[in-house]
Amino acid sequence: MEEYENMTVAELKELLRGAKLPVSGKKSELIARLIESNDSPEEVAEEVDIEDVEMHEEDDDTFDDDDEEFFDEEWDQIHTARQKPVLDDVTKANLSIRAAQMKKQPKFRRQEWYRYYRLARTGWRKPKGMQSKQRLNMKYRTPMVRVGYGKIAAVRGLHPSGFEDILVNQPSDLDGLDPERQAIRIGAGVGNRKRAHIHDRADDLGLRVLNRRKIDRKGDLK
């Protein structure tokens, strides 16, 4: 049906959940499943408020910086609901605990990060100098990474939204991924041509792209 074709994968899955139907598969499979249920979009929408799904975004803590980097005014006018993971209550509680732990964690700085600009832009390195003030824990030095700063192990490695972060470099890497538990992050070295194919393939499979960017599709990229 044309009404279903104009909906996003996230909206279709919300309709399926409201009708207590499976939400896995490609967009065409989701549409076929809704059509087989003999329910019109208006009837299903009475149980699931589509406008609610579109207008409510995740909290700021669950956003990735790359998600908003390439949004512009044109994209703001056409908002689509973000794909969200299907999590159990235990995982949701563990993510909340980890978020609270992250707020209390200090920012780990390299030795003499204030002296050299290049050191302020790099990640943590353990100080190894014999007379290192930071290694000797002298006063007014930034804290070092220690075992006690470890986060809850049950959700270690998960994206703040709850997705398992999967790095991909080509469209074939998307095969076999679970859109309800896993989200993809495109490698930094991937060009626009291949990136556009990955975006299209991810949309067909209902996968969320954590670092999606706007691509100006010209010529054969259309």
VENTA-V428186 format. One record per residue. SS is DSSP state (2 for helix, 1 for strand, 0 for the rest). NEAR is the number of other ideal C-beta (glycine too) atoms within 12 Angstrom. D_LAST is the distance of its C-alpha to the last C-alpha in whole Angstrom. Layout:
ss=[SS,SS]
near=[NEAR,NEAR]
d_last=[D_LAST,D_LAST]
This chain:
ss=[0,2,2,2,2,0,0,0,2,2,2,2,2,2,2,2,2,2,0,0,0,0,0,0,0,0,2,2,2,2,2,2,2,2,2,2,0,0,0,0,2,2,2,2,2,2,2,0,0,2,2,2,2,2,2,0,0,0,0,2,2,2,0,0,2,2,2,2,2,0,0,0,2,2,2,2,2,0,0,0,0,0,0,0,0,0,0,0,2,2,2,2,2,2,2,2,2,2,2,2,2,2,2,2,0,0,0,0,0,0,0,0,0,0,0,0,2,2,2,2,0,0,0,0,0,0,0,0,0,0,0,0,0,0,0,0,0,0,0,0,0,0,0,0,0,0,2,2,2,0,0,0,2,2,2,0,0,1,0,0,0,0,0,1,1,1,1,1,0,0,2,2,2,2,0,0,0,0,0,0,0,1,1,1,1,1,0,0,0,0,0,2,2,2,2,2,2,2,2,2,2,2,2,2,2,0,0,0,1,0,0,0,0,0,0,0,0,0,2,2,2,0]
near=[20,10,20,31,18,15,29,27,36,32,36,45,39,34,38,36,24,25,27,14,27,20,32,23,24,24,32,18,24,34,30,19,27,36,24,16,24,12,24,17,28,14,16,31,25,14,20,30,17,28,13,15,27,20,12,16,23,24,15,13,19,28,19,26,14,19,27,20,15,21,20,13,8,11,17,13,9,14,18,24,28,35,39,30,33,25,23,15,10,14,23,21,17,22,31,23,20,28,25,15,20,20,13,14,18,17,16,21,24,27,27,20,22,14,11,13,11,11,18,17,10,15,14,22,19,15,26,13,13,8,11,18,17,27,19,15,14,14,9,9,21,24,20,25,21,13,7,12,17,13,23,21,12,19,29,17,17,28,35,27,32,36,34,27,28,30,24,33,20,20,25,14,24,32,19,14,29,23,37,28,28,33,38,40,31,35,18,13,12,25,16,21,19,22,32,27,26,37,30,23,27,34,27,23,34,41,42,42,40,37,30,30,25,22,23,14,15,10,9,9,16,10]
d_last=[25,23,24,23,20,19,21,20,21,24,25,25,27,29,30,31,33,35,36,37,34,33,29,28,25,22,20,21,25,25,25,27,30,30,30,33,35,35,34,32,30,33,36,34,33,37,37,34,33,29,30,32,29,26,29,31,29,31,33,33,34,32,29,27,27,23,22,23,22,19,19,20,21,18,18,21,21,19,21,21,24,23,24,28,30,33,36,40,42,43,40,39,43,42,39,41,44,42,40,44,45,42,43,47,45,46,44,44,45,45,49,49,46,47,48,45,42,40,42,41,37,38,39,42,45,48,51,53,55,59,60,56,57,54,55,59,58,59,59,56,54,51,51,50,48,50,50,51,48,46,44,45,44,42,39,39,35,34,31,33,31,33,30,30,28,26,25,22,20,18,17,20,22,21,23,26,26,27,25,29,30,27,25,22,22,20,22,22,21,18,15,12,10,12,13,9,10,14,12,11,14,16,16,16,20,20,21,21,19,22,20,17,15,13,10,9,5,6,6,5,4,0]
